[in-house]
C-alpha cells in the first residue's frame, strides 16, 4: 500500500481517483466535464457535458455550507418527484 504522500502520484499513474485507491470510494475513474455553450445531452466514457450556466451554478453550490447544500439537494429531489 503506498504511503499517503505518494497516493496521488500512484493514482495518477494508474489513471484512477486517489479516493478510490485509498478508500474504495466510487467512481473509480475521475469524471470529466466538457463545458459547452448549448445544453449538452450526452454521457460517455465517464465524461459529462455541461453548459456554462450549469458550471456557474455548480461553482455557486460548492461555496454553500454543507447544511445549505443538503437543503438544495432536498429541494431538487422534491422537484424531480413531482414530475
Buried (B, 14 or more C-beta within 10 A) or exposed (E): EEEEEEBEEBBEEEEBBBBBBBEEEEEBBBEEEEEBEEEBEEEEEEBEBBBEEBEEEEEEEEEEEEEEEEEBEEEEEEEEEEE
